[in-house]
Amino acid sequence: MHSPHGGSYTWEPVGDMLRSRGHHVAIPTFPTTATGAYWERNVNAILRMVQRPSPVIVGHSGAGPLLALVARWSESVRCVYVDAGFRKDAGVHPKLPLVERGTGVVPAWANDADLAGLIPDAATRQRLIQSIAPFPREYFAEGIPYRDPPDRSVYLLLSRSYADVAATARARGWTVREVSTANHYAMLAEPERLADELLEVRA
């Protein structure tokens, strides 16, 4: 699961590597329109893909608050939080400025210059940027109902920005794995390394 506002291309290179190793991988696409709450549509989009026994659900960044809601409806699921938070309160986070694009808005960091320090390959950066769909402003202002993260979850820490969340996970008794010298978009900067890490933590 990529962050709902972080670009559907986020996990594609890692997904391809895991498939080449014989694993079944599904990556959801989140709808840009909603007849009700956006978060409900996002949860349903994920649940439609969780059809195998004992699935492992991986969520990055803003997808974190959705993991517990998905786990509620899927038996024997195991969650992997990758630089992801546990809650999303109503309102636009002050560290997430928005800019207009097309028929909606996207995070202001969704540009080549800001991503260059995280993703060295220019073609990869462009594919990520192109995959970031514009949403109405109310999408970013919407809160997600909090549900306690499920037991037996694991945490993969990529950047120091999520160190406090990882500390909370460790206090819950989870396995916490720190990926040294990585960054928030390590799954695009070093996809093979992230594929290896995911296989390690889900074992």
C-alpha positions as CSV (number, residue, x, y, z in Angstrom):
1,M,0.0,0.0,0.0
2,H,1.5,3.3,-1.0
3,S,0.5,6.4,0.8
4,P,-2.9,7.5,-0.6
5,H,-1.3,10.8,-1.7
6,G,2.2,9.5,-2.3
7,G,2.0,7.9,-5.8
8,S,0.9,4.5,-7.0
9,Y,4.3,3.8,-8.4
10,T,5.9,3.7,-5.0
11,W,6.0,-0.1,-4.6
12,E,6.1,-1.1,-8.3
13,P,9.8,-1.9,-8.5
14,V,9.8,-3.8,-5.2
15,G,6.6,-5.6,-6.3
16,D,8.2,-6.7,-9.5
17,M,11.3,-8.1,-7.6
18,L,9.1,-10.0,-5.2
19,R,7.0,-11.5,-8.0
20,S,10.2,-12.6,-9.8
21,R,11.0,-14.5,-6.5
22,G,7.7,-16.4,-6.6
23,H,5.6,-14.2,-4.3
24,H,2.1,-13.0,-5.0
25,V,2.0,-9.2,-4.9
26,A,-1.0,-6.9,-5.3
27,I,-0.8,-3.1,-5.3
28,P,-4.1,-1.1,-4.9
29,T,-5.1,2.0,-6.7
30,F,-7.0,4.5,-4.5
31,P,-10.1,6.2,-6.0
32,T,-9.9,10.0,-6.5
33,T,-13.6,10.5,-6.1
34,A,-15.8,9.5,-3.2
35,T,-19.5,9.0,-2.6
36,G,-18.8,8.8,1.2
37,A,-15.6,9.0,3.1
38,Y,-12.4,8.7,1.2
39,W,-10.8,6.4,3.8
40,E,-13.6,3.9,3.5
41,R,-13.1,3.7,-0.3
42,N,-9.4,3.2,0.3
43,V,-10.0,0.4,2.8
44,N,-12.4,-1.3,0.4
45,A,-9.9,-1.0,-2.4
46,I,-7.3,-2.8,-0.3
47,L,-9.7,-5.5,1.0
48,R,-10.7,-6.4,-2.6
49,M,-7.0,-7.5,-3.1
50,V,-6.6,-9.3,0.3
51,Q,-8.0,-12.7,-0.8
52,R,-5.3,-15.1,0.1
53,P,-4.8,-16.9,3.4
54,S,-2.5,-15.3,6.0
55,P,-1.7,-12.2,3.9
56,V,1.1,-9.8,4.7
57,I,-0.1,-6.2,4.2
58,V,2.7,-3.6,3.8
59,G,1.9,0.1,4.2
60,H,4.1,3.1,3.6
61,S,3.9,6.6,5.1
62,G,0.3,7.9,5.0
63,A,-1.1,4.4,4.4
64,G,-0.2,3.5,8.0
65,P,-3.6,4.5,9.6
66,L,-5.4,2.3,7.1
67,L,-3.6,-0.9,8.1
68,A,-5.4,-1.5,11.3
69,L,-8.8,-0.9,9.6
70,V,-7.9,-3.4,6.9
71,A,-6.7,-5.9,9.5
72,R,-10.1,-5.7,11.3
73,W,-11.8,-7.3,8.3
74,S,-9.1,-9.8,7.2
75,E,-8.4,-12.9,9.3
76,S,-4.8,-14.0,10.0
77,V,-3.4,-10.8,8.4
78,R,0.1,-9.6,9.4
79,C,0.9,-5.9,9.0
80,V,4.2,-4.3,8.1
81,Y,4.5,-0.6,8.7
82,V,7.2,1.0,6.6
83,D,8.0,4.6,7.8
84,A,4.3,4.8,8.5
85,G,2.2,6.5,11.2
86,F,-0.6,5.1,13.2
87,R,-3.2,7.9,13.0
88,K,-4.5,10.7,10.7
89,D,-6.5,13.4,12.4
90,A,-8.8,15.7,10.6
91,G,-7.1,18.7,9.0
92,V,-4.2,19.3,6.7
93,H,-0.8,18.6,8.4
94,P,1.2,21.8,8.6
95,K,4.2,20.0,7.2
96,L,2.2,19.0,4.1
97,P,1.8,22.1,2.0
98,L,-0.3,21.6,-1.1
99,V,-0.1,22.9,-4.7
100,E,-2.7,22.9,-7.5
101,R,-2.3,20.3,-10.3
102,G,-5.0,19.5,-12.8
103,T,-8.4,19.3,-11.2
104,G,-7.1,19.1,-7.6
105,V,-4.1,19.5,-5.4
106,V,-1.0,17.4,-4.6
107,P,1.7,17.6,-2.0
108,A,4.1,20.4,-2.7
109,W,7.1,18.1,-2.5
110,A,5.8,16.1,-5.6
111,N,8.4,17.7,-7.9
112,D,11.7,16.7,-9.4
113,A,13.9,19.1,-7.4
114,D,12.5,18.1,-4.0
115,L,12.7,14.3,-4.7
116,A,16.2,14.4,-6.3
117,G,17.9,13.9,-2.9
118,L,15.7,10.8,-2.1
119,I,15.5,9.1,-5.6
120,P,18.7,9.4,-7.6
121,D,17.3,8.1,-10.9
122,A,15.5,10.8,-12.9
123,A,13.3,8.4,-14.8
124,T,12.1,6.8,-11.5
125,R,11.4,10.2,-10.0
126,Q,9.3,11.1,-13.1
127,R,7.3,7.9,-12.9
128,L,6.5,8.5,-9.2
129,I,5.5,12.1,-9.8
130,Q,3.3,11.1,-12.7
131,S,1.6,8.5,-10.5
132,I,0.6,11.1,-7.8
133,A,-3.0,11.8,-8.6
134,P,-4.5,15.2,-7.7
135,F,-7.3,15.1,-5.1
136,P,-9.8,17.6,-3.8
137,R,-8.5,19.6,-0.8
138,E,-11.1,18.0,1.4
139,Y,-9.4,14.7,0.8
140,F,-6.3,15.9,2.7
141,A,-8.4,17.4,5.4
142,E,-10.3,14.2,6.1
143,G,-9.5,12.3,9.3
144,I,-9.2,8.5,9.5
145,P,-10.9,6.8,12.5
146,Y,-8.2,5.5,14.8
147,R,-7.9,1.8,15.6
148,D,-5.2,0.2,17.6
149,P,-2.5,-1.4,15.4
150,P,-2.9,-5.2,15.3
151,D,-0.6,-7.4,17.4
152,R,2.2,-9.3,15.6
153,S,2.8,-6.3,13.4
154,V,6.3,-5.3,12.5
155,Y,8.0,-1.9,11.8
156,L,10.5,-1.1,9.2
157,L,12.2,2.3,9.9
158,L,13.7,4.1,7.0
159,S,14.1,7.7,8.2
160,R,14.6,9.5,11.5
161,S,11.3,11.4,10.9
162,Y,9.5,8.2,12.0
163,A,11.8,7.3,14.9
164,D,9.1,8.2,17.5
165,V,6.6,5.9,15.8
166,A,9.2,3.1,15.7
167,A,9.8,3.6,19.4
168,T,6.1,3.2,20.1
169,A,6.1,0.0,18.0
170,R,9.1,-1.3,20.0
171,A,7.3,-0.6,23.3
172,R,4.4,-2.7,22.0
173,G,6.7,-5.6,21.7
174,W,6.9,-5.5,17.9
175,T,9.9,-6.4,15.8
176,V,11.5,-3.2,14.7
177,R,14.1,-3.2,12.0
178,E,16.1,-0.1,11.2
179,V,17.4,0.2,7.6
180,S,20.6,2.2,8.0
181,T,21.5,4.9,5.4
182,A,18.1,4.6,3.9
183,N,15.5,7.4,3.3
184,H,11.7,7.7,3.1
185,Y,11.6,6.5,-0.5
186,A,14.2,3.8,-0.2
187,M,11.8,1.4,-2.0
188,L,12.5,3.4,-5.1
189,A,16.1,4.3,-4.5
190,E,17.1,0.8,-3.5
191,P,14.3,-1.6,-4.5
192,E,16.3,-4.8,-4.2
193,R,17.4,-3.9,-0.7
194,L,13.8,-3.1,0.4
195,A,12.6,-6.4,-1.1
196,D,15.2,-8.3,1.0
197,E,14.1,-6.3,4.1
198,L,10.5,-7.1,3.6
199,L,11.2,-10.8,3.3
200,E,13.2,-10.6,6.5
201,V,10.6,-8.9,8.6
202,R,7.6,-10.8,7.4
203,A,9.3,-14.2,8.2
